[in-house]
Amino acid sequence: MRRALSEYPGGSQVKIQGVEGCHKCRCRLCAMGLTPGVTVEIRSNANGSCALKVRDSDIAIDKCMAENVLVCPILEADAKALE
């Protein structure tokens, strides 16, 4: 079940399945470590921005960029939270 990163609440753990959007947006997201196969912890997702823990770094992206990152939940509880 792939959904946009922006749809998951804070505290969720997800795995990146793909990165969409224009070339510039994809390059920027990949440069921040948001590449397919990477596990991401969503620290918070509110007020138009998304705070993430990617590998050993904390980053923040805006909602527009988060909508271009397709992910699937790692934990079953995160999948049920969206239903």
Backbone as JSON Lines, residues from 0, in Angstrom:
{"i":0,"aa":"M","n":[0.85,-1.17,0.0],"ca":[0.0,0.0,0.0],"c":[0.9,1.24,0.0]}
{"i":1,"aa":"R","n":[1.12,1.82,-1.14],"ca":[1.96,3.02,-1.27],"c":[1.11,4.26,-1.14]}
{"i":2,"aa":"R","n":[1.6,5.18,-0.32],"ca":[0.95,6.48,-0.14],"c":[2.04,7.54,-0.05]}
{"i":3,"aa":"A","n":[1.61,8.77,-0.12],"ca":[2.57,9.89,0.01],"c":[3.02,10.01,1.46]}
{"i":4,"aa":"L","n":[4.26,10.38,1.63],"ca":[4.84,10.59,2.96],"c":[4.01,11.59,3.77]}
{"i":5,"aa":"S","n":[3.45,12.57,3.1],"ca":[2.68,13.62,3.78],"c":[1.4,13.1,4.43]}
{"i":6,"aa":"E","n":[0.97,11.88,4.11],"ca":[-0.27,11.33,4.67],"c":[-0.08,10.64,6.01]}
{"i":7,"aa":"Y","n":[1.15,10.38,6.41],"ca":[1.4,9.65,7.65],"c":[1.6,10.59,8.83]}
{"i":8,"aa":"P","n":[1.12,10.2,10.01],"ca":[1.29,11.05,11.2],"c":[2.68,10.93,11.8]}
{"i":9,"aa":"G","n":[3.01,11.84,12.68],"ca":[4.28,11.78,13.4],"c":[4.38,10.49,14.2]}
{"i":10,"aa":"G","n":[5.57,9.94,14.28],"ca":[5.79,8.69,14.99],"c":[5.77,7.47,14.09]}
{"i":11,"aa":"S","n":[5.33,7.63,12.84],"ca":[5.28,6.51,11.9],"c":[6.67,6.16,11.39]}
{"i":12,"aa":"Q","n":[6.86,4.89,11.09],"ca":[8.07,4.43,10.43],"c":[7.67,3.88,9.08]}
{"i":13,"aa":"V","n":[8.32,4.38,8.03],"ca":[7.95,4.01,6.67],"c":[9.2,3.68,5.86]}
{"i":14,"aa":"K","n":[8.98,2.98,4.75],"ca":[10.08,2.65,3.83],"c":[9.77,3.33,2.5]}
{"i":15,"aa":"I","n":[10.75,4.01,1.95],"ca":[10.56,4.73,0.69],"c":[10.48,3.74,-0.47]}
{"i":16,"aa":"Q","n":[9.43,3.89,-1.27],"ca":[9.21,3.05,-2.44],"c":[9.57,3.76,-3.74]}
{"i":17,"aa":"G","n":[9.44,5.08,-3.75],"ca":[9.75,5.84,-4.96],"c":[9.71,7.33,-4.7]}
{"i":18,"aa":"V","n":[10.32,8.08,-5.6],"ca":[10.35,9.53,-5.52],"c":[9.85,10.07,-6.85]}
{"i":19,"aa":"E","n":[8.84,10.93,-6.8],"ca":[8.24,11.5,-8.01],"c":[8.48,12.99,-8.05]}
{"i":20,"aa":"G","n":[7.87,13.64,-9.03],"ca":[7.98,15.08,-9.16],"c":[8.93,15.46,-10.28]}
{"i":21,"aa":"C","n":[9.19,16.75,-10.38],"ca":[10.09,17.24,-11.42],"c":[11.52,16.81,-11.13]}
{"i":22,"aa":"H","n":[12.37,16.92,-12.11],"ca":[13.76,16.5,-11.97],"c":[14.46,17.2,-10.81]}
{"i":23,"aa":"K","n":[14.24,18.49,-10.67],"ca":[14.88,19.27,-9.61],"c":[14.45,18.77,-8.23]}
{"i":24,"aa":"C","n":[13.16,18.51,-8.07],"ca":[12.62,18.03,-6.8],"c":[13.18,16.65,-6.46]}
{"i":25,"aa":"R","n":[13.2,15.75,-7.43],"ca":[13.73,14.4,-7.21],"c":[15.2,14.45,-6.82]}
{"i":26,"aa":"C","n":[15.97,15.28,-7.5],"ca":[17.4,15.4,-7.18],"c":[17.62,15.93,-5.77]}
{"i":27,"aa":"R","n":[16.84,16.91,-5.37],"ca":[16.98,17.48,-4.03],"c":[16.63,16.44,-2.96]}
{"i":28,"aa":"L","n":[15.53,15.7,-3.18],"ca":[15.14,14.68,-2.21],"c":[16.18,13.57,-2.11]}
{"i":29,"aa":"C","n":[16.71,13.15,-3.24],"ca":[17.75,12.11,-3.24],"c":[19.01,12.6,-2.55]}
{"i":30,"aa":"A","n":[19.37,13.87,-2.74],"ca":[20.55,14.44,-2.09],"c":[20.4,14.47,-0.57]}
{"i":31,"aa":"M","n":[19.16,14.54,-0.08],"ca":[18.91,14.53,1.36],"c":[18.82,13.11,1.91]}
{"i":32,"aa":"G","n":[19.01,12.12,1.05],"ca":[19.0,10.73,1.51],"c":[17.67,10.02,1.35]}
{"i":33,"aa":"L","n":[16.68,10.68,0.75],"ca":[15.37,10.07,0.57],"c":[15.35,9.3,-0.75]}
{"i":34,"aa":"T","n":[15.88,8.09,-0.69],"ca":[15.99,7.23,-1.88],"c":[15.22,5.94,-1.64]}
{"i":35,"aa":"P","n":[14.79,5.26,-2.69],"ca":[14.05,4.01,-2.53],"c":[14.82,2.99,-1.68]}
{"i":36,"aa":"G","n":[14.07,2.36,-0.78],"ca":[14.63,1.34,0.09],"c":[15.05,1.84,1.46]}
{"i":37,"aa":"V","n":[15.11,3.15,1.63],"ca":[15.55,3.74,2.9],"c":[14.37,3.78,3.89]}
{"i":38,"aa":"T","n":[14.66,3.47,5.15],"ca":[13.67,3.55,6.22],"c":[13.72,4.95,6.81]}
{"i":39,"aa":"V","n":[12.53,5.53,7.02],"ca":[12.4,6.89,7.53],"c":[11.47,6.89,8.74]}
{"i":40,"aa":"E","n":[11.85,7.64,9.76],"ca":[10.96,7.86,10.9],"c":[10.41,9.27,10.78]}
{"i":41,"aa":"I","n":[9.09,9.39,10.82],"ca":[8.45,10.7,10.74],"c":[8.38,11.26,12.16]}
{"i":42,"aa":"R","n":[9.14,12.31,12.43],"ca":[9.17,12.92,13.76],"c":[7.9,13.73,14.01]}
{"i":43,"aa":"S","n":[7.51,14.54,13.02],"ca":[6.26,15.29,13.11],"c":[5.8,15.62,11.7]}
{"i":44,"aa":"N","n":[4.51,15.81,11.57],"ca":[3.93,16.12,10.27],"c":[2.77,17.08,10.52]}
{"i":45,"aa":"A","n":[3.08,18.36,10.59],"ca":[2.05,19.36,10.88],"c":[2.49,20.72,10.37]}
{"i":46,"aa":"N","n":[1.53,21.6,10.24],"ca":[1.78,23.0,9.87],"c":[2.54,23.16,8.55]}
{"i":47,"aa":"G","n":[2.3,22.26,7.61],"ca":[2.89,22.39,6.29],"c":[4.31,21.89,6.16]}
{"i":48,"aa":"S","n":[4.87,21.29,7.22],"ca":[6.21,20.74,7.1],"c":[6.26,19.36,7.74]}
{"i":49,"aa":"C","n":[7.27,18.61,7.34],"ca":[7.43,17.24,7.78],"c":[8.86,17.08,8.3]}
{"i":50,"aa":"A","n":[9.0,16.78,9.6],"ca":[10.32,16.56,10.2],"c":[10.6,15.06,10.17]}
{"i":51,"aa":"L","n":[11.76,14.69,9.67],"ca":[12.09,13.28,9.45],"c":[13.44,12.92,10.03]}
{"i":52,"aa":"K","n":[13.59,11.65,10.39],"ca":[14.92,11.1,10.71],"c":[15.24,10.15,9.57]}
{"i":53,"aa":"V","n":[16.27,10.49,8.81],"ca":[16.71,9.72,7.66],"c":[18.14,9.28,7.91]}
{"i":54,"aa":"R","n":[18.35,7.98,7.95],"ca":[19.67,7.43,8.3],"c":[20.06,8.0,9.65]}
{"i":55,"aa":"D","n":[21.11,8.77,9.77],"ca":[21.5,9.35,11.06],"c":[21.29,10.86,11.1]}
{"i":56,"aa":"S","n":[20.44,11.38,10.23],"ca":[20.23,12.83,10.15],"c":[18.78,13.2,10.38]}
{"i":57,"aa":"D","n":[18.58,14.38,10.94],"ca":[17.24,14.95,11.07],"c":[17.1,16.02,9.99]}
{"i":58,"aa":"I","n":[16.02,15.92,9.2],"ca":[15.77,16.9,8.15],"c":[14.31,17.33,8.21]}
{"i":59,"aa":"A","n":[14.0,18.41,7.52],"ca":[12.62,18.87,7.39],"c":[12.38,19.22,5.93]}
{"i":60,"aa":"I","n":[11.2,18.81,5.45],"ca":[10.8,19.15,4.09],"c":[9.39,19.71,4.15]}
{"i":61,"aa":"D","n":[9.03,20.49,3.13],"ca":[7.68,21.04,3.13],"c":[6.67,20.0,2.6]}
{"i":62,"aa":"K","n":[5.4,20.31,2.76],"ca":[4.35,19.37,2.4],"c":[4.39,19.03,0.91]}
{"i":63,"aa":"C","n":[4.7,20.0,0.06],"ca":[4.77,19.75,-1.39],"c":[5.81,18.69,-1.72]}
{"i":64,"aa":"M","n":[6.97,18.78,-1.09],"ca":[8.02,17.79,-1.34],"c":[7.62,16.43,-0.75]}
{"i":65,"aa":"A","n":[6.99,16.44,0.42],"ca":[6.57,15.19,1.06],"c":[5.53,14.44,0.22]}
{"i":66,"aa":"E","n":[4.76,15.18,-0.55],"ca":[3.75,14.54,-1.42],"c":[4.4,13.79,-2.58]}
{"i":67,"aa":"N","n":[5.64,14.08,-2.89],"ca":[6.36,13.42,-3.98],"c":[7.1,12.16,-3.56]}
{"i":68,"aa":"V","n":[7.12,11.88,-2.26],"ca":[7.82,10.7,-1.75],"c":[6.78,9.62,-1.46]}
{"i":69,"aa":"L","n":[6.84,8.52,-2.2],"ca":[5.9,7.41,-2.01],"c":[6.5,6.4,-1.05]}
{"i":70,"aa":"V","n":[5.73,6.04,-0.03],"ca":[6.22,5.16,1.02],"c":[5.19,4.09,1.36]}
{"i":71,"aa":"C","n":[5.65,3.07,2.07],"ca":[4.73,2.09,2.64],"c":[5.1,1.94,4.11]}
{"i":72,"aa":"P","n":[4.12,1.62,4.96],"ca":[4.4,1.52,6.39],"c":[5.21,0.28,6.71]}
{"i":73,"aa":"I","n":[6.05,0.38,7.72],"ca":[6.82,-0.77,8.19],"c":[6.03,-1.51,9.26]}
{"i":74,"aa":"L","n":[5.42,-0.73,10.16],"ca":[4.67,-1.32,11.25],"c":[3.19,-1.44,10.88]}
{"i":75,"aa":"E","n":[2.58,-2.54,11.28],"ca":[1.17,-2.78,10.98],"c":[0.27,-1.7,11.59]}
{"i":76,"aa":"A","n":[0.65,-1.2,12.76],"ca":[-0.15,-0.16,13.41],"c":[-0.21,1.11,12.57]}
{"i":77,"aa":"D","n":[0.89,1.44,11.88],"ca":[0.9,2.63,11.02],"c":[-0.02,2.44,9.82]}
{"i":78,"aa":"A","n":[-0.1,1.23,9.3],"ca":[-0.99,0.95,8.18],"c":[-2.44,1.07,8.61]}
{"i":79,"aa":"K","n":[-2.76,0.57,9.8],"ca":[-4.14,0.62,10.3],"c":[-4.57,2.03,10.65]}
{"i":80,"aa":"A","n":[-3.62,2.89,11.02],"ca":[-3.95,4.28,11.37],"c":[-4.5,5.05,10.17]}
{"i":81,"aa":"L","n":[-4.17,4.63,8.96],"ca":[-4.63,5.33,7.76],"c":[-5.98,4.82,7.27]}
{"i":82,"aa":"E","n":[-6.43,3.71,7.78],"ca":[-7.7,3.14,7.3],"c":[-8.89,3.85,7.86]}
